[in-house]
Amino acid sequence: MSQYVAELTHKCNGTLDLVMTFADCKLADVVVDPPGIIADHSLVVSRLPAEVGPASSVLQQVRAWR
């Protein structure tokens, strides 16, 4: 496991908010806003790389109702 937040995330000087992934998953960037702006915790924003495959399609045949 890898932990990406290395800053204080609470206004009472503690790291309470974490972003953790498996070791083979690398985050693009992690931004930690200072605590106390919105709440007593920091806003932590990160980008998680994800692979999206092609959408699956389903062929349906329906009867035309009159």
PAMI-853768 format. One record per atom (N, C-alpha, C, CB): x, y, z; atom name; residue in three letters. Coordinates in nm, 3 decimals. Each point is the difference from the previous one (the first is absolute). Glycine has a CB too. Example, Ala and Ser with C-alpha at 12.3 -4.5 7.8 and 13.67 -1.06 7.14 Angstrom:
2
+---------+---------+---------+------+-------+
!      px !      py !      pz ! lomi ! lumba !
+---------+---------+---------+------+-------+
!   1.319 !  -0.569 !   0.780 !    N !   ALA !
!  -0.089 !   0.119 !   0.000 !   CA !   ALA !
!   0.090 !   0.120 !   0.000 !    C !   ALA !
!  -0.189 !  -0.117 !   0.125 !   CB !   ALA !
!   0.154 !   0.222 !  -0.197 !    N !   SER !
!   0.082 !   0.119 !   0.006 !   CA !   SER !
!  -0.077 !   0.109 !   0.073 !    C !   SER !
!   0.118 !  -0.063 !  -0.215 !   CB !   SER !
+---------+---------+---------+------+-------+
***
This chain:
66
+---------+---------+---------+------+-------+
!      px !      py !      pz ! lomi ! lumba !
+---------+---------+---------+------+-------+
!   0.084 !  -0.118 !   0.000 !    N !   MET !
!  -0.084 !   0.118 !   0.000 !   CA !   MET !
!   0.089 !   0.125 !   0.000 !    C !   MET !
!  -0.185 !  -0.126 !   0.122 !   CB !   MET !
!   0.138 !   0.228 !  -0.191 !    N !   SER !
!   0.069 !   0.128 !  -0.004 !   CA !   SER !
!  -0.094 !   0.108 !   0.052 !    C !   SER !
!   0.142 !  -0.074 !  -0.197 !   CB !   SER !
!  -0.088 !   0.165 !   0.278 !    N !   GLN !
!  -0.075 !   0.110 !   0.058 !   CA !   GLN !
!   0.053 !   0.129 !  -0.060 !    C !   GLN !
!  -0.043 !  -0.128 !   0.215 !   CB !   GLN !
!  -0.042 !   0.215 !  -0.265 !    N !   TYR !
!   0.042 !   0.116 !  -0.079 !   CA !   TYR !
!  -0.011 !   0.134 !   0.073 !    C !   TYR !
!  -0.069 !  -0.128 !  -0.197 !   CB !   TYR !
!   0.003 !   0.135 !   0.309 !    N !   VAL !
!  -0.015 !   0.127 !   0.071 !   CA !   VAL !
!   0.112 !   0.011 !   0.102 !    C !   VAL !
!  -0.252 !   0.000 !  -0.032 !   CB !   VAL !
!   0.337 !   0.101 !   0.016 !    N !   ALA !
!   0.114 !   0.018 !   0.090 !   CA !   ALA !
!  -0.010 !   0.131 !   0.077 !    C !   ALA !
!   0.141 !  -0.135 !  -0.156 !   CB !   ALA !
!  -0.260 !   0.195 !   0.156 !    N !   GLU !
!  -0.018 !   0.129 !   0.066 !   CA !   GLU !
!  -0.102 !  -0.014 !   0.113 !    C !   GLU !
!   0.056 !   0.123 !  -0.214 !   CB !   GLU !
!  -0.063 !  -0.022 !   0.298 !    N !   LEU !
!  -0.102 !   0.003 !   0.105 !   CA !   LEU !
!  -0.135 !   0.027 !  -0.063 !    C !   LEU !
!   0.168 !   0.080 !   0.170 !   CB !   LEU !
!  -0.270 !  -0.154 !  -0.129 !    N !   THR !
!  -0.132 !   0.013 !  -0.061 !   CA !   THR !
!  -0.108 !   0.038 !   0.101 !    C !   THR !
!   0.070 !  -0.167 !  -0.169 !   CB !   THR !
!  -0.032 !   0.202 !   0.291 !    N !   HIS !
!  -0.097 !   0.043 !   0.100 !   CA !   HIS !
!   0.051 !   0.126 !   0.066 !    C !   HIS !
!  -0.076 !  -0.238 !   0.040 !   CB !   HIS !
!  -0.016 !   0.325 !  -0.002 !    N !   LYS !
!   0.043 !   0.130 !   0.054 !   CA !   LYS !
!   0.067 !  -0.013 !   0.137 !    C !   LYS !
!  -0.186 !   0.106 !  -0.127 !   CB !   LYS !
!   0.175 !  -0.220 !   0.193 !    N !   CYS !
!   0.070 !  -0.025 !   0.126 !   CA !   CYS !
!   0.131 !  -0.075 !  -0.023 !    C !   CYS !
!  -0.221 !  -0.004 !   0.120 !   CB !   CYS !
!   0.275 !   0.018 !  -0.240 !    N !   ASN !
!   0.132 !  -0.054 !  -0.037 !   CA !   ASN !
!   0.009 !  -0.152 !   0.004 !    C !   ASN !
!   0.095 !   0.209 !   0.087 !   CB !   ASN !
!  -0.176 !  -0.273 !  -0.164 !    N !   GLY !
!   0.007 !  -0.145 !  -0.015 !   CA !   GLY !
!  -0.026 !  -0.038 !  -0.144 !    C !   GLY !
!  -0.074 !  -0.032 !   0.237 !   CB !   GLY !
!   0.125 !  -0.083 !  -0.277 !    N !   THR !
!  -0.028 !  -0.052 !  -0.133 !   CA !   THR !
!  -0.111 !  -0.104 !   0.015 !    C !   THR !
!   0.239 !   0.042 !  -0.082 !   CB !   THR !
!  -0.362 !   0.001 !   0.059 !    N !   LEU !
!  -0.115 !  -0.088 !   0.018 !   CA !   LEU !
!  -0.059 !  -0.048 !  -0.131 !    C !   LEU !
!  -0.047 !   0.119 !   0.211 !   CB !   LEU !
!   0.072 !  -0.049 !  -0.320 !    N !   ASP !
!  -0.058 !  -0.032 !  -0.129 !   CA !   ASP !
!   0.109 !  -0.060 !  -0.089 !    C !   ASP !
!  -0.173 !   0.186 !   0.022 !   CB !   ASP !
!   0.149 !  -0.306 !  -0.071 !    N !   LEU !
!   0.101 !  -0.072 !  -0.076 !   CA !   LEU !
!  -0.051 !  -0.035 !  -0.139 !    C !   LEU !
!   0.092 !  -0.092 !   0.214 !   CB !   LEU !
!   0.002 !   0.076 !  -0.306 !    N !   VAL !
!  -0.028 !  -0.055 !  -0.132 !   CA !   VAL !
!   0.095 !  -0.117 !  -0.015 !    C !   VAL !
!  -0.077 !   0.225 !  -0.103 !   CB !   VAL !
!   0.021 !  -0.347 !   0.100 !    N !   MET !
!   0.082 !  -0.120 !  -0.007 !   CA !   MET !
!  -0.039 !  -0.083 !  -0.121 !    C !   MET !
!   0.026 !   0.001 !   0.251 !   CB !   MET !
!   0.073 !  -0.060 !  -0.316 !    N !   THR !
!  -0.023 !  -0.089 !  -0.113 !   CA !   THR !
!   0.091 !  -0.120 !   0.014 !    C !   THR !
!  -0.069 !   0.193 !  -0.150 !   CB !   THR !
!   0.045 !  -0.294 !   0.067 !    N !   PHE !
!   0.095 !  -0.110 !  -0.008 !   CA !   PHE !
!   0.128 !   0.052 !  -0.064 !    C !   PHE !
!  -0.187 !  -0.172 !  -0.017 !   CB !   PHE !
!   0.297 !   0.105 !   0.040 !    N !   ALA !
!   0.131 !   0.048 !  -0.046 !   CA !   ALA !
!   0.008 !   0.012 !  -0.152 !    C !   ALA !
!   0.101 !  -0.106 !   0.201 !   CB !   ALA !
!  -0.176 !   0.024 !  -0.276 !    N !   ASP !
!   0.008 !   0.006 !  -0.146 !   CA !   ASP !
!  -0.088 !   0.108 !  -0.061 !    C !   ASP !
!   0.050 !  -0.241 !   0.003 !   CB !   ASP !
!  -0.127 !   0.312 !   0.075 !    N !   CYS !
!  -0.086 !   0.108 !  -0.049 !   CA !   CYS !
!   0.062 !   0.134 !   0.039 !    C !   CYS !
!  -0.207 !  -0.146 !   0.020 !   CB !   CYS !
!   0.249 !   0.223 !  -0.118 !    N !   LYS !
!   0.066 !   0.128 !   0.024 !   CA !   LYS !
!  -0.096 !   0.115 !  -0.027 !    C !   LYS !
!   0.223 !  -0.100 !  -0.060 !   CB !   LYS !
!  -0.236 !   0.191 !   0.154 !    N !   LEU !
!  -0.085 !   0.117 !  -0.017 !   CA !   LEU !
!   0.072 !   0.107 !  -0.079 !    C !   LEU !
!  -0.117 !  -0.052 !   0.214 !   CB !   LEU !
!   0.041 !   0.128 !  -0.294 !    N !   ALA !
!   0.059 !   0.106 !  -0.082 !   CA !   ALA !
!   0.046 !   0.116 !   0.089 !    C !   ALA !
!  -0.146 !  -0.067 !  -0.195 !   CB !   ALA !
!   0.061 !   0.116 !   0.281 !    N !   ASP !
!   0.038 !   0.107 !   0.092 !   CA !   ASP !
!  -0.099 !   0.003 !   0.116 !    C !   ASP !
!   0.102 !   0.135 !  -0.190 !   CB !   ASP !
!  -0.054 !  -0.089 !   0.304 !    N !   VAL !
!  -0.082 !   0.014 !   0.120 !   CA !   VAL !
!   0.012 !   0.144 !   0.048 !    C !   VAL !
!   0.031 !  -0.246 !   0.064 !   CB !   VAL !
!  -0.144 !   0.313 !  -0.046 !    N !   VAL !
!  -0.002 !   0.139 !   0.048 !   CA !   VAL !
!  -0.072 !   0.002 !   0.134 !    C !   VAL !
!   0.001 !   0.093 !  -0.237 !   CB !   VAL !
!   0.064 !  -0.034 !   0.338 !    N !   VAL !
!  -0.058 !   0.010 !   0.134 !   CA !   VAL !
!  -0.016 !   0.148 !   0.031 !    C !   VAL !
!   0.106 !  -0.220 !   0.076 !   CB !   VAL !
!  -0.232 !   0.266 !  -0.066 !    N !   ASP !
!  -0.026 !   0.137 !   0.040 !   CA !   ASP !
!   0.023 !   0.015 !   0.149 !    C !   ASP !
!  -0.168 !   0.027 !  -0.186 !   CB !   ASP !
!   0.199 !   0.092 !   0.234 !    N !   PRO !
!   0.021 !   0.020 !   0.143 !   CA !   PRO !
!  -0.128 !  -0.030 !   0.079 !    C !   PRO !
!   0.174 !   0.174 !  -0.051 !   CB !   PRO !
!  -0.162 !  -0.231 !   0.171 !    N !   PRO !
!  -0.118 !  -0.028 !   0.081 !   CA !   PRO !
!  -0.063 !   0.130 !   0.050 !    C !   PRO !
!   0.097 !  -0.221 !   0.068 !   CB !   PRO !
!  -0.226 !   0.216 !  -0.043 !    N !   GLY !
!  -0.070 !   0.114 !   0.056 !   CA !   GLY !
!  -0.069 !   0.088 !  -0.101 !    C !   GLY !
!   0.163 !  -0.008 !   0.178 !   CB !   GLY !
!  -0.150 !  -0.018 !  -0.307 !    N !   ILE !
!  -0.066 !   0.083 !  -0.101 !   CA !   ILE !
!  -0.148 !  -0.036 !  -0.010 !    C !   ILE !
!   0.216 !   0.020 !  -0.128 !   CB !   ILE !
!  -0.246 !  -0.148 !   0.110 !    N !   ILE !
!  -0.139 !  -0.046 !  -0.009 !   CA !   ILE !
!  -0.043 !  -0.063 !   0.131 !    C !   ILE !
!   0.026 !  -0.037 !  -0.247 !   CB !   ILE !
!   0.059 !  -0.045 !   0.304 !    N !   ALA !
!  -0.029 !  -0.068 !   0.126 !   CA !   ALA !
!   0.131 !  -0.009 !   0.078 !    C !   ALA !
!  -0.194 !  -0.135 !  -0.102 !   CB !   ALA !
!   0.195 !   0.059 !   0.210 !    N !   ASP !
!   0.123 !  -0.015 !   0.076 !   CA !   ASP !
!   0.098 !  -0.097 !  -0.064 !    C !   ASP !
!  -0.129 !   0.052 !   0.204 !   CB !   ASP !
!   0.086 !  -0.117 !  -0.313 !    N !   HIS !
!   0.087 !  -0.089 !  -0.077 !   CA !   HIS !
!   0.038 !   0.068 !  -0.131 !    C !   HIS !
!  -0.107 !  -0.205 !   0.104 !   CB !   HIS !
!   0.214 !   0.155 !  -0.166 !    N !   SER !
!   0.041 !   0.049 !  -0.131 !   CA !   SER !
!  -0.084 !  -0.062 !  -0.110 !    C !   SER !
!   0.232 !   0.033 !   0.086 !   CB !   SER !
!  -0.238 !   0.036 !  -0.199 !    N !   LEU !
!  -0.056 !  -0.058 !  -0.120 !   CA !   LEU !
!   0.116 !  -0.066 !  -0.074 !    C !   LEU !
!  -0.188 !   0.175 !  -0.016 !   CB !   LEU !
!   0.177 !  -0.305 !  -0.007 !    N !   VAL !
!   0.105 !  -0.076 !  -0.068 !   CA !   VAL !
!  -0.055 !  -0.042 !  -0.136 !    C !   VAL !
!   0.100 !  -0.083 !   0.221 !   CB !   VAL !
!  -0.030 !   0.123 !  -0.329 !    N !   VAL !
!  -0.042 !  -0.030 !  -0.136 !   CA !   VAL !
!   0.114 !  -0.073 !  -0.070 !    C !   VAL !
!  -0.155 !   0.202 !  -0.008 !   CB !   VAL !
!   0.120 !  -0.310 !  -0.063 !    N !   SER !
!   0.103 !  -0.074 !  -0.074 !   CA !   SER !
!  -0.057 !  -0.052 !  -0.130 !    C !   SER !
!   0.112 !  -0.064 !   0.215 !   CB !   SER !
!  -0.023 !   0.026 !  -0.305 !    N !   ARG !
!  -0.039 !  -0.060 !  -0.128 !   CA !   ARG !
!   0.040 !  -0.146 !   0.004 !    C !   ARG !
!   0.027 !   0.220 !  -0.126 !   CB !   ARG !
!  -0.124 !  -0.304 !   0.098 !    N !   LEU !
!   0.024 !  -0.143 !  -0.001 !   CA !   LEU !
!  -0.007 !  -0.050 !  -0.143 !    C !   LEU !
!  -0.096 !  -0.024 !   0.232 !   CB !   LEU !
!   0.206 !  -0.031 !  -0.284 !    N !   PRO !
!  -0.004 !  -0.049 !  -0.138 !   CA !   PRO !
!  -0.094 !  -0.120 !  -0.010 !    C !   PRO !
!   0.235 !   0.084 !  -0.039 !   CB !   PRO !
!  -0.317 !  -0.083 !  -0.064 !    N !   ALA !
!  -0.094 !  -0.110 !  -0.020 !   CA !   ALA !
!  -0.008 !  -0.031 !  -0.149 !    C !   ALA !
!  -0.134 !   0.066 !   0.206 !   CB !   ALA !
!   0.127 !  -0.192 !  -0.235 !    N !   GLU !
!  -0.017 !  -0.043 !  -0.139 !   CA !   GLU !
!  -0.146 !  -0.034 !  -0.022 !    C !   GLU !
!   0.238 !  -0.088 !  -0.011 !   CB !   GLU !
!  -0.294 !   0.149 !  -0.090 !    N !   VAL !
!  -0.140 !  -0.024 !  -0.034 !   CA !   VAL !
!  -0.005 !  -0.077 !  -0.130 !    C !   VAL !
!  -0.075 !   0.211 !   0.119 !   CB !   VAL !
!   0.011 !  -0.326 !  -0.114 !    N !   GLY !
!  -0.011 !  -0.084 !  -0.118 !   CA !   GLY !
!  -0.115 !   0.045 !  -0.088 !    C !   GLY !
!   0.097 !  -0.191 !   0.127 !   CB !   GLY !
!  -0.110 !   0.129 !  -0.241 !    N !   PRO !
!  -0.110 !   0.037 !  -0.090 !   CA !   PRO !
!  -0.135 !  -0.037 !   0.062 !    C !   PRO !
!   0.151 !  -0.032 !  -0.198 !   CB !   PRO !
!  -0.251 !   0.110 !   0.166 !    N !   ALA !
!  -0.134 !  -0.026 !   0.052 !   CA !   ALA !
!  -0.057 !  -0.125 !  -0.066 !    C !   ALA !
!  -0.036 !   0.248 !   0.043 !   CB !   ALA !
!  -0.035 !  -0.326 !   0.034 !    N !   SER !
!  -0.062 !  -0.119 !  -0.057 !   CA !   SER !
!  -0.136 !   0.039 !  -0.057 !    C !   SER !
!   0.123 !  -0.152 !   0.163 !   CB !   SER !
!  -0.162 !   0.084 !  -0.268 !    N !   SER !
!  -0.130 !   0.029 !  -0.060 !   CA !   SER !
!  -0.085 !  -0.126 !   0.001 !    C !   SER !
!   0.101 !   0.181 !  -0.146 !   CB !   SER !
!  -0.230 !  -0.160 !   0.155 !    N !   VAL !
!  -0.095 !  -0.110 !   0.004 !   CA !   VAL !
!  -0.100 !   0.021 !  -0.113 !    C !   VAL !
!   0.028 !  -0.031 !   0.251 !   CB !   VAL !
!  -0.046 !  -0.069 !  -0.332 !    N !   LEU !
!  -0.095 !   0.007 !  -0.109 !   CA !   LEU !
!  -0.134 !  -0.053 !   0.050 !    C !   LEU !
!   0.183 !  -0.028 !  -0.174 !   CB !   LEU !
!  -0.286 !   0.111 !   0.164 !    N !   GLN !
!  -0.133 !  -0.039 !   0.044 !   CA !   GLN !
!  -0.098 !   0.015 !  -0.115 !    C !   GLN !
!   0.052 !   0.069 !   0.236 !   CB !   GLN !
!  -0.147 !  -0.159 !  -0.240 !    N !   GLN !
!  -0.106 !   0.010 !  -0.099 !   CA !   GLN !
!  -0.130 !   0.012 !   0.077 !    C !   GLN !
!   0.129 !  -0.135 !  -0.175 !   CB !   GLN !
!  -0.202 !   0.244 !   0.150 !    N !   VAL !
!  -0.126 !   0.023 !   0.071 !   CA !   VAL !
!  -0.113 !   0.011 !  -0.100 !    C !   VAL !
!   0.121 !   0.116 !   0.188 !   CB !   VAL !
!  -0.239 !  -0.145 !  -0.141 !    N !   ARG !
!  -0.118 !   0.007 !  -0.084 !   CA !   ARG !
!  -0.055 !   0.141 !   0.001 !    C !   ARG !
!  -0.051 !  -0.242 !   0.046 !   CB !   ARG !
!   0.010 !   0.294 !  -0.162 !    N !   ALA !
!  -0.057 !   0.134 !  -0.009 !   CA !   ALA !
!  -0.145 !  -0.007 !   0.050 !    C !   ALA !
!   0.153 !   0.062 !  -0.196 !   CB !   ALA !
!  -0.182 !   0.009 !   0.301 !    N !   TRP !
!  -0.135 !   0.003 !   0.058 !   CA !   TRP !
!  -0.085 !   0.106 !  -0.072 !    C !   TRP !
!   0.090 !  -0.076 !   0.224 !   CB !   TRP !
!  -0.216 !   0.045 !  -0.244 !    N !   ARG !
!  -0.091 !   0.096 !  -0.064 !   CA !   ARG !
!  -0.115 !   0.027 !   0.090 !    C !   ARG !
!   0.066 !  -0.078 !  -0.225 !   CB !   ARG !
+---------+---------+---------+------+-------+
***
